[in-house]
Amino acid sequence: MDRRPFVYIMASRRNGTLYTGVTSNLPCRVWQHRTRATGGFTARYNVHRLVYVEPHETMEAAIVREKQIKEWQRAWKLRLIESVNPGWRDLAEDLNR
């Protein structure tokens, strides 16, 4: 996977706690969440499953989209995830392919 900006959503489980973030190195960032390397929200609430990924052309566009999604109601976020990942499969399995 190339180093480009991504908006991503992590979950603790299906319909569990959600975290929305932005990064230019998705494999590294997912690893940080999984290993609790940076502590914080995802470590505290065991949010480790990558359930949504959205690539962007620029970091600025990704940041705008991240902020937009963070303001959404929870139901909208769940619909967004299920529109592309109805089984809530851990998409991190595909990162190193």
C-alpha positions as CSV (number, residue, x, y, z in Angstrom):
1,M,0.0,0.0,0.0
2,D,1.5,3.3,-1.0
3,R,2.0,6.2,1.4
4,R,-1.0,8.4,0.6
5,P,-3.5,10.1,2.9
6,F,-6.3,7.9,4.3
7,V,-9.2,8.5,6.6
8,Y,-9.9,5.3,8.6
9,I,-12.3,4.0,11.2
10,M,-11.3,1.5,13.8
11,A,-13.7,-0.4,16.0
12,S,-13.6,-2.5,19.1
13,R,-16.1,-5.0,17.6
14,R,-19.1,-4.9,15.4
15,N,-21.3,-1.9,16.5
16,G,-18.7,-1.3,19.3
17,T,-16.6,1.8,20.1
18,L,-15.5,3.7,17.0
19,Y,-12.4,5.8,16.4
20,T,-12.0,7.9,13.2
21,G,-8.5,9.0,12.2
22,V,-6.3,10.2,9.4
23,T,-2.8,9.1,8.4
24,S,-0.3,8.9,5.5
25,N,1.0,5.6,6.7
26,L,-1.9,3.3,7.3
27,P,-0.1,0.0,8.1
28,C,2.1,1.8,10.7
29,R,-0.9,3.6,12.2
30,V,-2.9,0.4,12.5
31,W,0.1,-1.3,14.1
32,Q,0.3,1.5,16.7
33,H,-3.4,1.1,17.5
34,R,-3.1,-2.7,17.8
35,T,0.0,-2.7,20.0
36,R,-1.2,0.3,22.1
37,A,2.1,2.0,21.2
38,T,0.6,5.5,21.5
39,G,-1.9,4.9,24.4
40,G,-4.9,7.1,24.4
41,F,-8.5,6.4,23.4
42,T,-8.0,3.3,21.2
43,A,-5.8,1.7,23.9
44,R,-8.2,2.5,26.7
45,Y,-11.3,1.2,24.8
46,N,-9.5,-1.7,23.0
47,V,-10.3,-0.3,19.6
48,H,-8.1,-2.4,17.3
49,R,-10.1,-3.5,14.2
50,L,-9.8,-1.6,11.0
51,V,-13.3,-1.5,9.5
52,Y,-13.2,1.4,7.0
53,V,-10.6,3.0,4.8
54,E,-11.0,5.9,2.5
55,P,-8.0,7.1,0.3
56,H,-7.5,10.8,-0.6
57,E,-5.3,12.7,-3.0
58,T,-4.0,15.2,-0.5
59,M,-3.6,15.3,3.3
60,E,-5.7,18.5,3.4
61,A,-8.7,16.7,1.8
62,A,-8.3,13.8,4.2
63,I,-8.3,16.1,7.2
64,V,-11.4,17.8,6.0
65,R,-13.2,14.5,5.5
66,E,-12.0,13.2,8.9
67,K,-13.5,16.2,10.6
68,Q,-16.7,15.8,8.7
69,I,-17.1,12.2,9.7
70,K,-16.2,12.9,13.3
71,E,-19.1,15.4,13.5
72,W,-21.6,12.7,12.2
73,Q,-24.1,11.0,14.2
74,R,-23.2,7.4,15.2
75,A,-25.9,5.9,13.0
76,W,-24.4,7.6,9.9
77,K,-20.9,6.2,10.7
78,L,-22.4,2.7,11.1
79,R,-24.1,3.0,7.7
80,L,-20.9,4.3,6.1
81,I,-19.0,1.2,7.5
82,E,-21.7,-1.2,6.5
83,S,-21.9,0.2,3.0
84,V,-18.5,-1.1,2.2
85,N,-17.9,-3.7,4.9
86,P,-21.2,-5.3,5.9
87,G,-19.5,-8.1,7.8
88,W,-17.2,-5.7,9.8
89,R,-14.2,-7.7,8.5
90,D,-10.8,-6.5,9.8
91,L,-9.4,-4.8,6.7
92,A,-5.9,-4.7,8.2
93,E,-5.5,-8.3,6.9
94,D,-5.3,-6.7,3.4
95,L,-2.7,-4.1,4.1
96,N,0.4,-6.0,3.4
97,R,-0.8,-7.7,0.3
